[in-house]
């Protein structure tokens, strides 16, 4: 359990973590020892504390009176003036779903749903939270998300590229709503790995059109020429023109 105490006010919450009694140090409120379990838990607790500190500092800078409840509300994203990333995403999915078959393709909607489901997994694993306040998003967030998708999730580069663009799209919407002044991910760039194209260019098609086969079939008999013969003529023509 966690507890925030400010100016005589308190707010308690669950850290959503468990630890054995033998590993817990009551005096320091941290796990004892240098085991992997202890190090991981202490790192997660430090992350929670750092998030709460950031929320506390934000309220100090923008509000004349700070309470534990205000800090807690920002931490979990429940404050009325707080706009969270996942809430914004949900707001975009609902109207999008209603436009399937009219203005939007179902495949695109399914892609957005997959993008939506990917974010909570990242939040839980890396940020120890279910959501994040949009105002607190920084370039480091999308950098961590990008590396996590490529490394931990081993997603295709093209998939990662698409999900990065989805986040950028959401931030443009947040800007239009007046929730943020500066796009936090505008300077982050990544490129998909383009696969070798499996089709011919217009120039190559034009060269093929003007190829003269090595032998010609009379027009009156052309319709009776076996398909494999025509293919062979075509391929011979390609070889003679060095087209690959």
C-alpha positions as CSV (number, residue, x, y, z in Angstrom):
1,X,0.0,0.0,0.0
2,X,1.1,3.6,-0.7
3,X,0.2,6.7,1.2
4,X,0.6,10.4,0.2
5,X,0.7,12.9,3.0
6,X,0.7,16.7,2.3
7,X,-0.1,19.6,4.6
8,X,-2.0,17.3,7.0
9,X,-4.0,15.6,4.3
10,X,-3.6,11.9,3.3
11,X,-4.6,9.7,0.4
12,X,-4.0,5.9,0.4
13,X,-3.8,3.7,-2.7
14,X,-2.7,0.2,-3.7
15,X,0.7,-0.1,-5.5
16,X,-0.6,-3.4,-7.0
17,X,2.6,-5.1,-5.8
18,X,3.2,-8.1,-3.5
19,X,6.2,-9.1,-1.4
20,X,7.0,-11.8,1.1
21,X,7.3,-10.8,4.7
22,X,10.8,-12.2,4.9
23,X,11.9,-9.9,2.1
24,X,10.3,-6.7,3.3
25,X,12.1,-4.1,5.5
26,X,9.5,-2.2,7.5
27,X,11.8,0.6,8.5
28,X,12.9,1.5,5.0
29,X,9.7,0.5,3.3
30,X,11.8,-1.4,0.7
31,X,12.7,-4.9,-0.1
32,X,15.9,-6.2,1.5
33,X,18.9,-7.8,-0.2
34,X,20.2,-7.7,-3.7
35,X,18.2,-10.5,-5.3
36,X,16.5,-10.0,-8.6
37,X,13.1,-9.9,-7.0
38,X,14.3,-7.2,-4.5
39,X,15.9,-5.0,-7.1
40,X,12.9,-5.2,-9.4
41,X,10.4,-4.3,-6.6
42,X,12.5,-1.4,-5.4
43,X,12.9,-0.1,-8.9
44,X,9.1,-0.2,-9.3
45,X,8.5,1.6,-6.0
46,X,11.0,4.3,-7.0
47,X,9.1,4.7,-10.2
48,X,5.9,5.2,-8.3
49,X,7.5,7.7,-6.0
50,X,9.0,9.6,-8.9
51,X,5.6,9.9,-10.7
52,X,3.9,11.2,-7.5
53,X,6.7,13.7,-7.1
54,X,6.2,15.0,-10.6
55,X,2.4,15.4,-10.0
56,X,3.1,17.2,-6.8
57,X,5.5,19.6,-8.5
58,X,3.0,20.2,-11.3
59,X,0.2,21.2,-8.8
60,X,2.6,23.4,-6.9
61,X,3.4,25.3,-10.1
62,X,-0.3,25.6,-11.2
63,X,-2.4,25.7,-8.0
64,X,-2.3,27.8,-4.9
65,X,-3.2,24.9,-2.6
66,X,-1.9,21.4,-2.7
67,X,-3.6,18.4,-1.1
68,X,-2.8,14.7,-1.1
69,X,-6.1,14.0,-2.9
70,X,-5.2,16.4,-5.7
71,X,-1.9,14.6,-6.2
72,X,-3.5,11.2,-6.0
73,X,-6.1,12.2,-8.6
74,X,-3.4,13.3,-11.0
75,X,-1.4,10.1,-10.3
76,X,-4.4,7.8,-11.3
77,X,-5.7,10.2,-14.0
78,X,-9.1,10.9,-12.3
79,X,-8.9,14.6,-12.0
80,X,-11.5,16.5,-14.1
81,X,-8.8,18.8,-15.5
82,X,-6.6,15.9,-16.4
83,X,-6.8,14.3,-19.8
84,X,-5.3,10.9,-20.2
85,X,-3.9,9.1,-23.2
86,X,-6.1,6.1,-23.0
87,X,-9.3,8.1,-22.5
88,X,-8.5,10.2,-25.6
89,X,-7.8,7.0,-27.5
90,X,-11.2,5.5,-26.5
91,X,-12.9,8.7,-27.5
92,X,-11.6,8.3,-31.0
93,X,-12.4,4.6,-31.4
94,X,-16.1,4.9,-30.8
95,X,-17.0,7.3,-33.6
96,X,-14.5,5.5,-35.9
97,X,-16.4,2.2,-35.3
98,X,-19.7,3.8,-36.4
99,X,-18.2,4.9,-39.7
100,X,-17.1,1.4,-40.8
101,X,-18.4,0.7,-44.3
102,X,-19.3,4.3,-44.8
103,X,-16.2,6.4,-44.5
104,X,-13.8,4.0,-42.8
105,X,-12.5,0.5,-43.5
106,X,-13.0,-2.2,-41.0
107,X,-9.3,-3.3,-41.4
108,X,-8.2,0.2,-40.3
109,X,-10.4,0.1,-37.3
110,X,-9.0,-3.3,-36.3
111,X,-5.5,-1.9,-36.6
112,X,-6.4,0.9,-34.2
113,X,-7.9,-1.5,-31.7
114,X,-4.6,-3.5,-31.8
115,X,-2.7,-0.2,-31.2
116,X,-5.0,0.6,-28.3
117,X,-4.5,-2.8,-26.6
118,X,-0.7,-2.4,-27.0
119,X,-0.5,0.7,-24.8
120,X,-1.8,-0.7,-21.5
121,X,0.7,-3.6,-21.7
122,X,3.5,-1.0,-22.1
123,X,2.2,1.2,-19.3
124,X,2.0,-1.8,-16.9
125,X,5.3,-3.2,-17.8
126,X,7.4,-0.1,-18.1
127,X,5.6,2.7,-16.3
128,X,3.8,0.7,-13.5
129,X,0.5,2.5,-14.3
130,X,-2.6,1.9,-16.4
131,X,-2.6,5.3,-18.0
132,X,-0.7,8.6,-18.2
133,X,-1.8,12.2,-18.2
134,X,-1.3,13.8,-21.7
135,X,0.3,16.9,-20.3
136,X,3.1,14.8,-18.9
137,X,4.0,13.0,-22.1
138,X,7.5,13.7,-23.3
139,X,9.7,12.5,-26.2
140,X,11.2,9.9,-23.9
141,X,7.8,8.1,-23.7
142,X,7.6,7.4,-27.4
143,X,11.3,6.4,-27.5
144,X,10.7,3.9,-24.7
145,X,7.6,2.6,-26.4
146,X,9.3,2.3,-29.8
147,X,12.2,0.3,-28.3
148,X,9.9,-1.9,-26.2
149,X,7.8,-2.8,-29.3
150,X,10.9,-3.6,-31.4
151,X,12.8,-5.4,-28.6
152,X,10.5,-7.0,-26.0
153,X,7.6,-7.6,-28.3
154,X,9.7,-8.3,-31.4
155,X,7.1,-6.6,-33.7
156,X,7.7,-6.0,-37.3
157,X,9.2,-2.6,-38.1
158,X,6.2,-1.7,-40.2
159,X,3.8,-2.4,-37.3
160,X,5.9,-0.3,-34.9
161,X,6.0,2.5,-37.5
162,X,2.2,2.5,-37.7
163,X,1.7,2.5,-33.9
164,X,4.1,5.4,-33.6
165,X,2.1,7.4,-36.2
166,X,-1.1,6.5,-34.2
167,X,0.3,8.2,-31.1
168,X,1.4,11.2,-33.1
169,X,-2.1,11.4,-34.5
170,X,-3.6,11.4,-31.0
171,X,-1.3,14.2,-29.9
172,X,-2.5,16.3,-32.9
173,X,-6.0,15.8,-31.7
174,X,-5.0,16.8,-28.1
175,X,-3.5,20.0,-29.6
176,X,-6.7,20.8,-31.5
177,X,-8.6,20.4,-28.2
178,X,-6.3,22.8,-26.5
179,X,-5.0,20.2,-23.9
180,X,-1.4,20.7,-24.9
181,X,0.5,23.5,-26.6
182,X,3.5,21.6,-27.9
183,X,3.3,18.2,-29.6
184,X,5.6,16.0,-27.4
185,X,6.4,13.5,-30.2
186,X,6.9,15.9,-33.2
187,X,10.7,15.5,-33.3
188,X,10.6,11.8,-33.0
189,X,11.2,10.0,-36.4
190,X,11.4,6.4,-37.5
191,X,11.2,4.8,-40.8
192,X,9.7,1.4,-41.8
193,X,11.8,-1.2,-43.6
194,X,10.6,-1.2,-47.1
195,X,10.5,-4.6,-48.7
196,X,11.8,-5.1,-52.2
197,X,8.9,-4.5,-54.6
198,X,7.5,-7.5,-56.4
199,X,6.0,-5.5,-59.3
200,X,7.5,-3.8,-62.4
201,X,7.9,0.0,-62.7
202,X,6.2,1.9,-65.5
203,X,9.5,2.2,-67.3
204,X,10.0,-1.5,-67.2
205,X,6.4,-2.1,-68.4
206,X,7.0,0.2,-71.4
207,X,10.2,-1.6,-72.3
208,X,8.3,-5.0,-72.2
209,X,5.5,-3.6,-74.4
210,X,7.9,-2.8,-77.2
211,X,9.9,-6.1,-77.1
212,X,9.9,-7.9,-80.5
213,X,9.8,-11.7,-80.0
214,X,12.6,-13.8,-81.7
215,X,10.0,-15.4,-84.0
216,X,6.6,-14.2,-85.1
217,X,3.4,-16.2,-85.4
218,X,1.0,-15.3,-88.2
219,X,-2.0,-13.4,-87.0
220,X,-4.4,-15.9,-88.4
221,X,-2.8,-18.6,-86.2
222,X,-2.1,-16.5,-83.1
223,X,-5.3,-17.7,-81.3
224,X,-4.2,-21.3,-81.7
225,X,-0.7,-20.9,-80.3
226,X,-0.2,-22.8,-77.1
227,X,0.2,-20.6,-73.9
228,X,3.6,-22.2,-73.1
229,X,4.9,-21.2,-76.5
230,X,3.8,-17.6,-76.0
231,X,5.4,-17.6,-72.5
232,X,8.7,-18.9,-74.0
233,X,8.7,-16.2,-76.6
234,X,8.1,-13.6,-74.0
235,X,10.8,-14.8,-71.7
236,X,13.3,-15.0,-74.6
237,X,12.5,-11.4,-75.3
238,X,13.2,-10.5,-71.7
239,X,16.5,-12.2,-71.8
240,X,17.6,-10.6,-75.0
241,X,16.8,-7.2,-73.5
242,X,18.5,-8.1,-70.1
243,X,15.4,-7.3,-68.1
244,X,15.3,-9.0,-64.6
